[in-house]
Amino acid sequence: MHVLFVHKNFPAQFGHIAGYLVEHEGFQCTFVSEREPGVSRGVRRIQYAIRGGATKQTHYCSRSFENFTWHSHAVYETMKAHPEVRPDLVVGHSGFGSTLFLADLYDCPIINYFEWFYRAHNSEMDFRPERPPKELNVLRAGFGGHTRKRYHTAGQASSGIHVL
């Protein structure tokens, strides 16, 4: 069994799981992130690099989505350059959108970890009435960059895990 883990950082939420699977279950695990390449506990680490991202000129509400797109594309291009990596399963973090295009590269299940959904009301944004959120933050959380990217990765994933 070969599992490809995808996260912006290493080890993040998945590094210890990948190490355990290699050491105790005999799995082959690859981890793609922005961190330096190498091997940790038998887990092969592959580095991706984004080539752009949101700027001050990017609308405030779409900055996260812009960055999400750059991460998605960088992971796709990096893994396409590694045809020797043929996972049976992809596990990724939805927050950076890194798995979005991998369904077009691999014919295997994709599980995304949905750590957080941003909501504009009755959430972490407005629980303190003495500190109401700024209007643009409400718009951004509602269906701006944050939530939209979760929906895109949710629709592309074979399965997902959301922490309540």
N, C-alpha and C positions, 0 to 999 in steps of 0.2 A: 504494500500500500504506500503510495506516494502522496503526501499532503503538501500543497503549496500554501504557505501563510503569507498574507499581505497586510502590511501596516506601515505607516509613515516612519515609525520608530522601531528600534529593536532593543530590548526584548518585548517591551510593551505588554499587552495582555496575552500574547501567544507564545513568546519565546520559551517560557518554562514548560508549556504544554508540548511544544515541538521537541524540546530536549527530552522530556519524559517518554514521548512516543518512540524516539530513536533508541534511547537507552533501555527501555523496559518492554517495548512491544515490537521492536525490530522494524519499525516504519522507516521509510526514507522521507525526510522533511527538508523542504527548501523554504527560505524566508526572504521575501523581497521587501526592501525598505530603502529609505534615504541614507541609512548608515553604511559605514564602510563594509566592503565584502570580506568574506573569510569563512571560518568554520567555528561554531560554538556548540559544544556538547554533541557533536556529530551532525549538527544542522548547517547546511550550506546557506550562506548569506549572499544574496545578490543585491547590488546597489542600483537604484534608479535615480535619475536626476531630472527635475522639472526644468523646462526651458523658458518659463514665463510665469505669469500670474497677474493677479489684480493689481491695479495701480490707483493712485488718487483720482484718476480720470474715470475709472470704472465706477459705475453707480454703486452707492453704498449697499443697496439691497441685493446686488448680484455679485459682490466680491467673493463671498464664500463659494458660490457656484462657479465662478471663474477659476478659482484655485482648485476646486474639485475637478474641473475638466482637465486642467494641466496635469494633476496627479494621475488621473485615469489614463490619459494618453501616454504619460511617461512610463507607467507600469506596463501598459500594453506593448509599447515599443521595446522596452527592455526585455520582456519575456519572449517576445517574438524573436529577438536576437539570440535566444537560448533555446533552440529547438530540442536540445537534449532533455529539457525539463518537460516531462509529460505526466502531470499530476492526475491522480484518481479522484482528488477532492481539492477544492480551493476554499480556504477559510480566510475571511477578511474583515476589516473594520469598516463600517459604512461611513464613518465620519469624514473620511478623506476622499471617498469615492473611488478608491484605488482599484476595486474589482470590476467597475462598471463595464469595461470593454473586454474583459477576460472570457466572457461567454462566447465571444466571436473567435477566440483563440483556442479554447479547450472545450472538449466535449465531455464534461464531467459536472457533477453537482457543485454548486457554489453556495456556501453558507456565509451570510453576513451577520456580524455582531452589531446590533442597533443599540448602542449604549445610551443614546439620548435623542429625544424628539423635542424640538423647540416649539413652544406654544406661546402665543402672545398674551393669553389671559388664563387666570387660575393656574399659574405656573411659577417657576423660579424668577420670572421677570417682574411680577407684580405682587409678590407676597408681602412686601413692605409698603404700606400705603404712604408712608412719609417719604418714600423714594420712588415715585412713579417712573416707569421707563420712558425714554424719549420716543417721540412718535415714529421716527425712522427705525428704531429698534423693534417697535411693535410690528411695523410693516415687514421688516426683514424676517422676523421670527414667524409671522403668520403664514405666508406662502412665498416668502422670498427665497434666498439662497439656501438657508439651513434646512428647512423642511423639504423643499423640492428635491434636493440631492438625496435625501433619505428615501423618498418615493421612487426615484429613478433606480437606486440600488436595490430597493425592495422588489421592484418589478422584474429586475434582471436576475435576482438570486433564486436559487432552487429552494432555499429555506433561510430563515432568519431567526435571530435571538434578540429579544428586546428586554432590557432590564427595567423593571417597574420601580 
